[in-house]
Amino acid sequence: MPEHPPARPQASVTLALQDEAQRAATAGDFSKATQILERAIRIEPDRAELWLELARVHLKEGNAAQAEQFARKALLFTHERYDLEQQAWVVIADARAAGR
């Protein structure tokens, strides 16, 4: 039977923060969303989903250069999660299109 890696207790905290950030971004409070995501990243810096969410917030805010930078950072942590890799490349493409 394969061994499963130990559960990461901080994951539930960062998921809660990610949900909170998404609600803030949906409400148009990009500053608050960014703050919350930065806090989550300090807790779990190798979580690609957090970097992607931060990239999306910056893209919605109109900051294409930052969006691309954070999406590229997410690529460092996708670890063969091709769905996340694809999402990161979509954000990069959208950021480049917005930056023109």
Rosetta silent file (secondary structure, phi, psi, omega in degrees, C-alpha in Angstrom):
SEQUENCE: MPEHPPARPQASVTLALQDEAQRAATAGDFSKATQILERAIRIEPDRAELWLELARVHLKEGNAAQAEQFARKALLFTHERYDLEQQAWVVIADARAAGR
SCORE:     score description
SCORE:     0.000 S_00000001
   1 L     0.000  127.939 -178.543    0.000    0.000    0.000 S_00000001
   2 L   -69.382  143.570  177.243    1.545    3.363   -0.966 S_00000001
   3 L   -80.812  138.706  176.376    2.285    5.783    1.803 S_00000001
   4 L   -94.961  142.214  176.730    0.519    9.099    1.675 S_00000001
   5 L   -62.250  150.384  179.280    2.444   12.233    2.564 S_00000001
   6 L   -60.738  146.765  179.211    1.463   13.662    5.931 S_00000001
   7 L   -61.738  144.408  179.553   -1.376   16.149    5.835 S_00000001
   8 L   -98.016  104.036 -175.361   -0.296   19.748    5.670 S_00000001
   9 H   -60.386  -30.702 -179.046   -2.172   21.499    8.475 S_00000001
  10 H   -69.153  -17.445 -178.217   -1.499   24.922    7.028 S_00000001
  11 H   -59.570  -41.281 -179.347   -3.385   23.951    3.868 S_00000001
  12 H   -66.364  -34.941  177.459   -6.771   24.440    5.539 S_00000001
  13 H   -66.401  -46.995 -177.971   -5.677   27.876    6.754 S_00000001
  14 H   -68.520  -33.084  176.536   -4.440   28.926    3.331 S_00000001
  15 H   -65.311  -40.270  177.353   -7.573   27.554    1.653 S_00000001
  16 H   -63.574  -42.130  178.418   -9.717   29.649    3.995 S_00000001
  17 H   -65.329  -39.542  178.659   -7.587   32.694    3.216 S_00000001
  18 H   -62.182  -43.005  177.181   -7.829   31.968   -0.510 S_00000001
  19 H   -61.095  -43.424  179.362  -11.632   31.826   -0.256 S_00000001
  20 H   -62.392  -40.966  178.991  -11.643   35.099    1.671 S_00000001
  21 H   -64.996  -39.956  178.752   -9.409   36.703   -0.960 S_00000001
  22 H   -63.275  -39.314  177.675  -11.682   35.517   -3.764 S_00000001
  23 H   -64.798  -41.575  179.263  -14.678   37.091   -2.025 S_00000001
  24 H   -63.295  -43.596 -179.987  -12.764   40.368   -1.620 S_00000001
  25 H   -64.759  -40.895  178.176  -11.740   40.343   -5.294 S_00000001
  26 H   -61.360  -35.279  178.339  -15.304   39.582   -6.390 S_00000001
  27 L   -79.043   -3.294  179.015  -16.441   42.576   -4.344 S_00000001
  28 L    88.114    6.081  179.108  -13.829   44.700   -6.136 S_00000001
  29 L   -93.332   76.373 -175.593  -11.566   45.107   -3.104 S_00000001
  30 H   -67.608  -32.455  178.561   -8.347   44.130   -4.864 S_00000001
  31 H   -63.315  -45.654  178.725   -6.148   45.675   -2.198 S_00000001
  32 H   -65.363  -42.695  179.311   -7.706   43.512    0.502 S_00000001
  33 H   -59.679  -43.566  178.965   -7.543   40.434   -1.736 S_00000001
  34 H   -62.231  -45.221  179.348   -3.845   41.056   -2.376 S_00000001
  35 H   -58.692  -45.634 -178.811   -3.162   41.499    1.333 S_00000001
  36 H   -65.144  -43.763 -179.607   -4.934   38.257    2.216 S_00000001
  37 H   -66.262  -37.663  177.500   -3.159   36.284   -0.511 S_00000001
  38 H   -63.236  -37.053  176.585    0.228   37.633    0.530 S_00000001
  39 H   -63.951  -45.633  179.368   -0.514   36.428    4.058 S_00000001
  40 H   -61.295  -39.216 -179.953   -1.467   32.980    2.738 S_00000001
  41 H   -67.342  -33.995  175.779    1.735   32.843    0.665 S_00000001
  42 H   -63.985  -32.596  179.183    3.819   33.615    3.757 S_00000001
  43 H   -75.843  -42.931 -174.520    2.218   30.559    5.385 S_00000001
  44 L  -137.126   76.551 -172.256    2.527   28.270    2.374 S_00000001
  45 L   -68.728  -13.903 -178.013    4.926   29.782   -0.198 S_00000001
  46 L  -102.721   20.482  179.557    5.084   26.705   -2.439 S_00000001
  47 L   -95.984  106.964 -175.826    1.350   26.525   -3.171 S_00000001
  48 H   -57.138  -36.786 -177.395    0.864   27.290   -6.877 S_00000001
  49 H   -59.973  -35.325 -179.849   -2.841   28.031   -6.435 S_00000001
  50 H   -69.189  -43.006  178.058   -2.057   31.002   -4.196 S_00000001
  51 H   -63.746  -39.243  178.382    0.392   32.502   -6.668 S_00000001
  52 H   -64.547  -42.569  179.888   -2.164   32.000   -9.454 S_00000001
  53 H   -64.099  -40.718  177.652   -4.888   33.693   -7.450 S_00000001
  54 H   -62.936  -40.176  177.363   -2.555   36.611   -6.712 S_00000001
  55 H   -61.990  -43.365 -179.753   -1.774   36.837  -10.429 S_00000001
  56 H   -64.382  -38.791  178.325   -5.485   36.907  -11.281 S_00000001
  57 H   -62.674  -44.481  179.119   -6.145   39.666   -8.744 S_00000001
  58 H   -64.739  -35.098  178.067   -3.376   41.787  -10.260 S_00000001
  59 H   -65.934  -44.822  177.797   -4.765   41.113  -13.736 S_00000001
  60 H   -62.297  -31.823 -178.646   -8.260   42.224  -12.657 S_00000001
  61 H   -77.489  -12.042  179.525   -6.673   45.290  -11.106 S_00000001
  62 L    93.196   13.123 -179.602   -5.053   46.153  -14.430 S_00000001
  63 L  -103.034   79.759 -173.425   -1.493   45.390  -13.366 S_00000001
  64 H   -63.403  -40.071 -178.135   -0.464   43.097  -16.220 S_00000001
  65 H   -62.740  -44.640  177.956    3.268   43.045  -15.435 S_00000001
  66 H   -65.858  -40.032  179.453    2.692   41.895  -11.845 S_00000001
  67 H   -58.567  -46.620  179.274    0.113   39.367  -13.024 S_00000001
  68 H   -64.154  -41.890 -179.811    2.611   37.790  -15.400 S_00000001
  69 H   -59.200  -45.715 -177.599    5.340   37.790  -12.745 S_00000001
  70 H   -72.997  -32.469  175.774    3.138   35.967  -10.220 S_00000001
  71 H   -65.933  -38.958  176.541    1.833   33.487  -12.814 S_00000001
  72 H   -64.870  -37.624  176.720    5.433   32.645  -13.679 S_00000001
  73 H   -62.304  -40.725  178.299    6.131   32.160   -9.977 S_00000001
  74 H   -58.646  -36.523 -179.631    3.180   29.727   -9.839 S_00000001
  75 H   -59.645  -27.448  179.401    4.827   27.672  -12.597 S_00000001
  76 L   -67.746  -19.330 -172.772    7.704   26.927  -10.210 S_00000001
  77 L  -119.706   13.483 -177.807    5.310   25.076   -7.897 S_00000001
  78 L   -73.693  -25.885  175.200    2.916   23.238  -10.236 S_00000001
  79 L    43.453   61.693  177.879    4.811   19.925   -9.750 S_00000001
  80 L    61.972   19.460  171.154    3.305   18.118  -12.719 S_00000001
  81 L   -90.017   89.669 -172.475   -0.148   19.520  -11.996 S_00000001
  82 H   -65.329  -26.650  176.507   -0.823   20.239  -15.626 S_00000001
  83 H   -64.072  -41.654  178.703   -4.150   21.874  -14.847 S_00000001
  84 H   -70.263  -39.102  177.675   -2.348   24.512  -12.768 S_00000001
  85 H   -60.195  -44.775  178.923    0.378   24.863  -15.362 S_00000001
  86 H   -61.912  -43.456  178.868   -2.247   25.491  -18.032 S_00000001
  87 H   -60.327  -41.029 -179.925   -3.993   28.071  -15.826 S_00000001
  88 H   -62.936  -43.261  179.720   -0.700   29.874  -15.280 S_00000001
  89 H   -66.478  -32.802  176.441   -0.022   30.058  -19.019 S_00000001
  90 H   -65.194  -44.011  178.322   -3.537   31.409  -19.617 S_00000001
  91 H   -62.559  -42.092  178.741   -2.910   34.174  -17.058 S_00000001
  92 H   -60.843  -46.063  179.194    0.448   34.936  -18.700 S_00000001
  93 H   -62.568  -42.941  178.876   -1.201   35.168  -22.135 S_00000001
  94 H   -64.259  -39.928  179.636   -3.988   37.360  -20.759 S_00000001
  95 H   -64.734  -42.167  178.915   -1.444   39.591  -18.999 S_00000001
  96 H   -64.998  -40.207  178.055    0.563   40.006  -22.189 S_00000001
  97 H   -64.700  -39.774 -179.242   -2.576   40.837  -24.148 S_00000001
  98 H   -71.817  -27.872 -177.027   -3.619   43.373  -21.504 S_00000001
  99 H   -79.565   -9.198 -178.632   -0.140   44.897  -21.419 S_00000001
 100 L   -78.640    0.000    0.000   -0.169   45.812  -25.088 S_00000001
